[in-house]
């Protein structure tokens, strides 16, 4: 307290000589604080802008299939749910898990029909077998859904593709996923269900690119 009082007395006594320096210190300190606040605000705004641009890219479908391949199974399910919302589906829920009863996404189509979706993020070299589509049929019955959709990052075997068409399952293979991802609506893919996996030359190029 004595030291503080002495300092105050000296400050009063020499105020005319000290005040320019004290004012300069206060101005510099204020300028520094203002500069730090502006820098921090700029970083926050830039970060929000980056997140906004990323979200807009997702909405616009500007993501590559290679990026989809790098997703986890849960992230892929979230992607499919997001594409359903983009297409105007309502009541979209991701329900995937160990006790999902064969469903990963549930939704209601814009026309009111209920939909159950099974998602399989497999390596492009894999093939979807018919038994996996049978599981989806069970899910359609369990959830009393009007429409069943199977979405995968790979291709269907010939028997599984035929099975899907015969039982009214919309089979979205890798090529159709690319179309959906880039802006085509899910319902538009129903017009080419059971097609698009190419002829023998296409399948040969597929095997060359991804393996057996």
C-alpha positions as CSV (number, residue, x, y, z in Angstrom):
1,X,0.0,0.0,0.0
2,X,2.8,2.4,0.9
3,X,4.5,1.6,-2.5
4,X,1.3,2.2,-4.3
5,X,0.7,5.5,-2.6
6,X,4.2,6.6,-3.4
7,X,3.8,5.7,-7.0
8,X,0.6,7.6,-7.2
9,X,2.2,10.6,-5.6
10,X,5.1,10.5,-8.1
11,X,2.6,10.2,-11.0
12,X,0.7,13.3,-9.8
13,X,3.9,15.2,-9.3
14,X,5.3,14.4,-12.7
15,X,2.0,14.1,-14.6
16,X,2.9,16.8,-17.2
17,X,6.0,14.8,-18.2
18,X,4.5,11.3,-17.9
19,X,1.1,11.6,-19.5
20,X,2.3,11.5,-23.1
21,X,4.1,8.2,-22.5
22,X,1.2,6.8,-20.5
23,X,-1.2,7.7,-23.2
24,X,1.0,6.1,-25.8
25,X,1.1,2.9,-23.8
26,X,-2.7,2.8,-23.4
27,X,-3.1,3.5,-27.2
28,X,-0.7,0.7,-28.1
29,X,-2.3,-1.7,-25.7
30,X,-5.8,-0.8,-27.0
31,X,-4.6,-1.2,-30.6
32,X,-3.1,-4.5,-29.8
33,X,-6.3,-5.8,-28.1
34,X,-8.4,-4.5,-31.1
35,X,-6.0,-6.2,-33.5
36,X,-6.2,-9.5,-31.7
37,X,-10.0,-9.3,-31.6
38,X,-10.2,-8.5,-35.3
39,X,-7.7,-11.4,-36.1
40,X,-9.7,-13.8,-34.0
41,X,-13.0,-12.7,-35.5
42,X,-11.6,-13.1,-39.0
43,X,-10.5,-16.6,-38.3
44,X,-13.9,-17.5,-36.9
45,X,-15.6,-16.0,-40.0
46,X,-13.3,-17.8,-42.4
47,X,-13.9,-21.1,-40.5
48,X,-17.6,-20.7,-40.8
49,X,-17.3,-19.8,-44.5
50,X,-15.2,-23.0,-45.1
51,X,-17.8,-25.1,-43.3
52,X,-20.6,-23.4,-45.3
53,X,-18.8,-24.1,-48.6
54,X,-18.3,-27.7,-47.7
55,X,-21.9,-28.1,-46.8
56,X,-22.9,-26.5,-50.1
57,X,-20.6,-28.8,-52.0
58,X,-22.3,-31.8,-50.2
59,X,-25.7,-30.5,-51.1
60,X,-24.7,-30.0,-54.7
61,X,-23.2,-33.5,-54.9
62,X,-19.7,-32.3,-55.6
63,X,-17.9,-35.2,-54.0
64,X,-16.1,-38.0,-55.7
65,X,-16.7,-41.7,-55.3
66,X,-13.2,-42.0,-54.1
67,X,-14.2,-39.7,-51.2
68,X,-17.2,-41.9,-50.6
69,X,-15.0,-45.0,-50.6
70,X,-12.9,-43.4,-47.7
71,X,-16.0,-43.0,-45.5
72,X,-16.9,-45.2,-42.6
73,X,-20.1,-47.3,-42.8
74,X,-21.9,-44.8,-40.5
75,X,-20.7,-41.9,-42.7
76,X,-22.0,-43.6,-45.8
77,X,-25.4,-44.1,-44.2
78,X,-25.4,-40.4,-43.2
79,X,-24.5,-39.6,-46.8
80,X,-27.4,-41.6,-48.2
81,X,-29.8,-40.1,-45.6
82,X,-28.6,-36.6,-46.7
83,X,-29.2,-37.5,-50.4
84,X,-32.8,-38.6,-49.5
85,X,-33.4,-35.2,-47.8
86,X,-32.0,-33.4,-50.8
87,X,-34.5,-35.2,-53.0
88,X,-37.4,-34.0,-50.8
89,X,-37.9,-37.1,-48.6
90,X,-39.3,-36.4,-45.1
91,X,-39.1,-38.3,-41.8
92,X,-35.6,-39.4,-42.8
93,X,-33.9,-41.4,-40.0
94,X,-30.6,-43.3,-39.9
95,X,-31.3,-46.5,-37.9
96,X,-28.3,-48.5,-38.9
97,X,-26.6,-50.5,-36.1
98,X,-26.2,-54.0,-34.7
99,X,-30.0,-54.4,-34.2
100,X,-31.2,-52.5,-37.3
101,X,-33.5,-55.3,-38.5
102,X,-32.0,-55.0,-42.0
103,X,-32.5,-51.2,-42.3
104,X,-30.0,-48.4,-42.3
105,X,-32.2,-45.5,-43.4
106,X,-36.0,-45.0,-43.1
107,X,-37.8,-42.2,-44.9
108,X,-41.0,-41.1,-46.6
109,X,-40.8,-40.3,-50.3
110,X,-42.2,-37.0,-51.6
111,X,-45.3,-38.8,-52.9
112,X,-46.0,-40.2,-49.4
113,X,-44.8,-43.7,-49.8
114,X,-42.6,-45.1,-47.0
115,X,-39.1,-46.4,-47.8
116,X,-36.5,-48.6,-46.2
117,X,-32.9,-48.4,-47.4
118,X,-30.0,-50.8,-46.9
119,X,-26.5,-49.3,-47.3
120,X,-23.4,-51.3,-48.0
121,X,-20.1,-49.4,-48.3
122,X,-18.0,-52.2,-49.7
123,X,-14.7,-52.1,-51.7
124,X,-15.4,-51.6,-55.4
125,X,-13.9,-55.1,-56.1
126,X,-16.6,-56.7,-54.0
127,X,-20.0,-58.0,-55.3
128,X,-23.4,-57.9,-53.7
129,X,-24.9,-61.4,-53.4
130,X,-28.6,-62.3,-53.5
131,X,-28.8,-63.2,-49.8
132,X,-28.1,-59.6,-48.9
133,X,-31.1,-58.5,-50.9
134,X,-33.2,-61.1,-49.2
135,X,-32.4,-59.5,-45.9
136,X,-33.8,-56.2,-47.3
137,X,-37.0,-57.9,-48.2
138,X,-37.4,-59.0,-44.6
139,X,-36.7,-55.4,-43.5
140,X,-39.4,-54.1,-45.9
141,X,-41.9,-56.5,-44.3
142,X,-40.7,-55.6,-40.8
143,X,-41.1,-51.9,-41.3
144,X,-44.1,-52.2,-43.5
145,X,-42.4,-50.1,-46.1
146,X,-43.8,-49.5,-49.6
147,X,-40.4,-49.2,-51.2
148,X,-37.1,-51.0,-50.6
149,X,-33.8,-49.5,-51.8
150,X,-30.3,-51.1,-51.7
151,X,-27.4,-48.7,-52.1
152,X,-23.8,-49.8,-52.5
153,X,-20.4,-48.6,-53.5
154,X,-19.8,-51.7,-55.6
155,X,-21.8,-53.8,-58.1
156,X,-24.4,-56.5,-58.0
157,X,-23.9,-60.0,-59.2
158,X,-26.1,-61.0,-62.1
159,X,-28.4,-63.2,-59.9
160,X,-28.7,-60.5,-57.3
161,X,-29.5,-57.8,-59.9
162,X,-32.2,-60.1,-61.4
163,X,-33.5,-60.8,-57.9
164,X,-33.8,-57.1,-57.2
165,X,-35.8,-56.5,-60.3
166,X,-38.1,-59.5,-59.8
167,X,-38.9,-58.4,-56.2
168,X,-39.3,-54.6,-56.8
169,X,-36.1,-53.6,-55.1
170,X,-34.4,-50.5,-56.4
171,X,-30.7,-51.6,-56.7
172,X,-28.4,-48.6,-56.7
173,X,-25.0,-49.9,-57.8
174,X,-21.8,-47.8,-57.9
175,X,-22.5,-46.2,-61.3
176,X,-26.0,-45.2,-60.3
177,X,-24.7,-44.0,-56.9
178,X,-22.4,-41.7,-58.9
179,X,-25.4,-40.3,-60.8
180,X,-27.4,-39.8,-57.5
181,X,-24.5,-38.2,-55.8
182,X,-24.1,-35.7,-58.7
183,X,-27.7,-34.5,-58.7
184,X,-30.0,-37.2,-60.3
185,X,-33.0,-37.9,-58.1
186,X,-33.5,-41.3,-56.5
187,X,-36.8,-41.8,-58.2
188,X,-35.3,-41.1,-61.6
189,X,-33.0,-44.2,-61.0
190,X,-36.0,-46.4,-60.9
191,X,-36.4,-46.1,-64.6
192,X,-33.0,-47.7,-65.2
193,X,-33.2,-50.3,-62.4
194,X,-31.5,-53.5,-63.3
195,X,-29.3,-51.8,-65.9
196,X,-26.2,-49.7,-66.1
197,X,-23.6,-52.3,-65.1
198,X,-22.5,-52.6,-68.6
199,X,-21.7,-55.3,-71.1
200,X,-18.8,-57.7,-71.0
201,X,-16.3,-55.0,-72.0
202,X,-17.5,-52.7,-69.3
203,X,-17.2,-55.5,-66.7
204,X,-13.7,-56.3,-68.0
205,X,-12.7,-52.6,-67.5
206,X,-14.2,-52.7,-64.0
207,X,-12.1,-55.8,-63.1
208,X,-9.0,-54.1,-64.5
209,X,-9.7,-51.0,-62.4
210,X,-10.8,-52.6,-59.1
211,X,-9.7,-56.3,-59.3
212,X,-11.9,-59.4,-59.2
